[in-house]
């Protein structure tokens, strides 16, 4: 019985080491924020159709970053190989949602691979996605409408 328990323990140990060896870190940075108010909300997505996500219900991981001198940087850890997209919110009032005027956001938003956002250039997972297969760093532009 002890031999079986030892073999099972070794198997579990090897599986956990295997999973850690095949995960990566994704560092996301934003610069040129219009002010230092609030926080930056970094949402990471890993499924087609998950963005746009105005109510933040479809994310894979979400982290809030402190703003220092108009910039914020966070690192998502233990990210498996795959396709991902990032959605940024400069959440000036720290309520965790995209505040809007009549139609457009009144707080800054951004998506990986996007320099502009408009009615003819709406973000989706396919356009915003990128591959993670090693430790990676990206910059995302925050757009104020």
C-alpha positions as a LaTeX table, in Angstrom:
\begin{tabular}{lrrr}
\hline
Residue & $x$ (\AA) & $y$ (\AA) & $z$ (\AA) \\
\hline
Unk1 & 0.00 & 0.00 & 0.00 \\
Unk2 & 2.84 & 2.43 & 0.84 \\
Unk3 & 4.41 & 1.81 & $-2.57$ \\
Unk4 & 1.16 & 2.75 & $-4.32$ \\
Unk5 & 0.84 & 5.91 & $-2.22$ \\
Unk6 & 4.44 & 6.86 & $-3.02$ \\
Unk7 & 3.90 & 6.30 & $-6.76$ \\
Unk8 & 0.72 & 8.37 & $-6.67$ \\
Unk9 & 2.49 & 11.17 & $-4.80$ \\
Unk10 & 5.34 & 11.19 & $-7.37$ \\
Unk11 & 2.84 & 11.29 & $-10.23$ \\
Unk12 & 1.01 & 14.27 & $-8.73$ \\
Unk13 & 4.29 & 16.06 & $-8.04$ \\
Unk14 & 5.43 & 15.55 & $-11.63$ \\
Unk15 & 2.10 & 16.78 & $-13.01$ \\
Unk16 & 2.20 & 19.95 & $-10.91$ \\
Unk17 & 5.79 & 20.65 & $-12.04$ \\
Unk18 & 4.76 & 20.03 & $-15.66$ \\
Unk19 & 1.94 & 22.58 & $-15.39$ \\
Unk20 & 4.24 & 25.20 & $-13.84$ \\
Unk21 & 6.88 & 24.69 & $-16.52$ \\
Unk22 & 4.32 & 25.32 & $-19.29$ \\
Unk23 & 2.94 & 28.58 & $-17.98$ \\
Unk24 & 4.19 & 32.07 & $-18.60$ \\
Unk25 & 4.01 & 35.64 & $-17.40$ \\
Unk26 & 2.28 & 38.38 & $-19.36$ \\
Unk27 & 3.25 & 41.92 & $-18.41$ \\
Unk28 & 0.89 & 44.67 & $-19.58$ \\
Unk29 & 1.79 & 48.35 & $-19.44$ \\
Unk30 & $-0.21$ & 51.50 & $-20.16$ \\
Unk31 & 1.29 & 54.98 & $-20.45$ \\
Unk32 & 0.04 & 58.49 & $-21.12$ \\
Unk33 & $-3.01$ & 58.27 & $-18.87$ \\
Unk34 & $-4.74$ & 61.66 & $-18.71$ \\
Unk35 & $-4.48$ & 61.81 & $-14.89$ \\
Unk36 & $-3.55$ & 59.77 & $-11.81$ \\
Unk37 & $-7.12$ & 59.38 & $-10.54$ \\
Unk38 & $-8.51$ & 55.94 & $-9.72$ \\
Unk39 & $-6.97$ & 52.68 & $-10.94$ \\
Unk40 & $-6.35$ & 50.86 & $-14.18$ \\
Unk41 & $-8.38$ & 47.69 & $-14.61$ \\
Unk42 & $-6.59$ & 45.06 & $-16.70$ \\
Unk43 & $-8.89$ & 42.30 & $-17.99$ \\
Unk44 & $-7.40$ & 39.27 & $-19.75$ \\
Unk45 & $-9.54$ & 37.18 & $-22.13$ \\
Unk46 & $-8.91$ & 33.75 & $-23.62$ \\
Unk47 & $-12.05$ & 32.92 & $-25.65$ \\
Unk48 & $-13.40$ & 34.00 & $-29.00$ \\
Unk49 & $-16.53$ & 36.11 & $-28.57$ \\
Unk50 & $-15.53$ & 37.27 & $-25.08$ \\
Unk51 & $-15.01$ & 40.92 & $-26.07$ \\
Unk52 & $-16.39$ & 43.50 & $-26.17$ \\
Unk53 & $-17.31$ & 42.90 & $-22.53$ \\
Unk54 & $-18.78$ & 46.14 & $-21.20$ \\
Unk55 & $-19.98$ & 44.52 & $-17.96$ \\
Unk56 & $-16.77$ & 42.56 & $-17.32$ \\
Unk57 & $-18.46$ & 39.16 & $-17.16$ \\
Unk58 & $-16.38$ & 37.13 & $-19.65$ \\
Unk59 & $-12.79$ & 37.69 & $-18.54$ \\
Unk60 & $-10.27$ & 34.95 & $-17.76$ \\
Unk61 & $-8.37$ & 37.05 & $-15.18$ \\
Unk62 & $-8.73$ & 40.60 & $-13.94$ \\
Unk63 & $-6.32$ & 42.78 & $-11.95$ \\
Unk64 & $-6.39$ & 46.42 & $-10.85$ \\
Unk65 & $-3.18$ & 48.39 & $-11.07$ \\
Unk66 & $-2.05$ & 51.52 & $-9.29$ \\
Unk67 & $-1.35$ & 54.63 & $-11.37$ \\
Unk68 & 2.05 & 56.26 & $-10.91$ \\
Unk69 & 3.04 & 59.28 & $-13.01$ \\
Unk70 & 0.40 & 58.57 & $-15.67$ \\
Unk71 & 1.36 & 54.90 & $-16.12$ \\
Unk72 & 0.40 & 51.50 & $-14.76$ \\
Unk73 & 1.93 & 48.04 & $-15.16$ \\
Unk74 & 0.77 & 44.63 & $-13.98$ \\
Unk75 & 1.88 & 41.05 & $-14.59$ \\
Unk76 & $-0.50$ & 38.14 & $-15.09$ \\
Unk77 & 1.22 & 34.98 & $-13.82$ \\
Unk78 & 0.78 & 31.27 & $-14.61$ \\
Unk79 & $-0.69$ & 31.88 & $-18.07$ \\
Unk80 & $-0.88$ & 28.69 & $-20.19$ \\
Unk81 & 0.14 & 28.76 & $-23.85$ \\
Unk82 & $-2.71$ & 30.13 & $-25.93$ \\
Unk83 & $-4.45$ & 33.08 & $-27.53$ \\
Unk84 & $-5.29$ & 36.07 & $-25.34$ \\
Unk85 & $-6.63$ & 39.62 & $-25.57$ \\
Unk86 & $-6.42$ & 42.48 & $-23.08$ \\
Unk87 & $-9.04$ & 45.11 & $-22.26$ \\
Unk88 & $-7.97$ & 48.17 & $-20.27$ \\
Unk89 & $-10.18$ & 50.57 & $-18.32$ \\
Unk90 & $-8.86$ & 53.75 & $-16.71$ \\
Unk91 & $-11.39$ & 53.48 & $-13.89$ \\
Unk92 & $-11.18$ & 57.00 & $-12.51$ \\
Unk93 & $-13.98$ & 56.52 & $-9.95$ \\
Unk94 & $-13.01$ & 52.92 & $-9.03$ \\
Unk95 & $-16.47$ & 51.45 & $-9.67$ \\
Unk96 & $-15.22$ & 48.59 & $-11.90$ \\
Unk97 & $-17.39$ & 49.47 & $-14.91$ \\
Unk98 & $-17.19$ & 51.54 & $-18.05$ \\
Unk99 & $-18.98$ & 54.81 & $-17.34$ \\
Unk100 & $-20.60$ & 56.34 & $-20.41$ \\
Unk101 & $-21.95$ & 59.68 & $-21.50$ \\
Unk102 & $-24.73$ & 59.54 & $-24.10$ \\
Unk103 & $-23.15$ & 56.59 & $-25.97$ \\
Unk104 & $-19.38$ & 56.80 & $-25.65$ \\
Unk105 & $-17.22$ & 55.98 & $-22.62$ \\
Unk106 & $-16.24$ & 58.95 & $-20.46$ \\
Unk107 & $-13.30$ & 57.02 & $-18.99$ \\
Unk108 & $-10.33$ & 55.78 & $-20.99$ \\
Unk109 & $-10.49$ & 52.31 & $-22.56$ \\
Unk110 & $-8.05$ & 50.28 & $-24.59$ \\
Unk111 & $-7.56$ & 46.90 & $-26.22$ \\
Unk112 & $-4.47$ & 44.98 & $-27.23$ \\
Unk113 & $-3.59$ & 45.61 & $-30.92$ \\
Unk114 & $-5.77$ & 48.76 & $-31.09$ \\
Unk115 & $-4.53$ & 52.32 & $-31.54$ \\
Unk116 & $-8.01$ & 53.74 & $-32.22$ \\
Unk117 & $-11.58$ & 52.66 & $-31.55$ \\
Unk118 & $-14.65$ & 53.78 & $-33.47$ \\
Unk119 & $-17.89$ & 52.63 & $-35.04$ \\
Unk120 & $-15.96$ & 51.19 & $-38.00$ \\
Unk121 & $-13.13$ & 49.86 & $-35.81$ \\
Unk122 & $-14.87$ & 48.02 & $-32.97$ \\
Unk123 & $-12.78$ & 45.63 & $-30.89$ \\
Unk124 & $-13.37$ & 41.90 & $-30.90$ \\
Unk125 & $-11.34$ & 38.95 & $-29.67$ \\
Unk126 & $-10.04$ & 38.04 & $-33.12$ \\
Unk127 & $-8.59$ & 41.52 & $-33.79$ \\
Unk128 & $-7.29$ & 42.06 & $-30.24$ \\
Unk129 & $-5.77$ & 38.61 & $-29.67$ \\
Unk130 & $-2.13$ & 37.57 & $-29.62$ \\
Unk131 & $-0.22$ & 34.37 & $-28.85$ \\
Unk132 & 1.43 & 33.64 & $-25.52$ \\
Unk133 & 4.02 & 30.86 & $-25.77$ \\
Unk134 & 6.78 & 32.49 & $-23.72$ \\
Unk135 & 7.04 & 35.29 & $-21.17$ \\
Unk136 & 5.71 & 38.36 & $-22.93$ \\
Unk137 & 5.36 & 42.13 & $-22.41$ \\
Unk138 & 2.90 & 44.34 & $-24.25$ \\
Unk139 & 1.88 & 48.00 & $-24.21$ \\
Unk140 & $-1.76$ & 48.94 & $-24.62$ \\
Unk141 & $-2.89$ & 52.41 & $-25.66$ \\
Unk142 & $-5.67$ & 53.92 & $-23.56$ \\
Unk143 & $-8.09$ & 55.91 & $-25.70$ \\
Unk144 & $-10.20$ & 58.78 & $-24.37$ \\
Unk145 & $-13.25$ & 59.58 & $-26.49$ \\
\hline
\end{tabular}
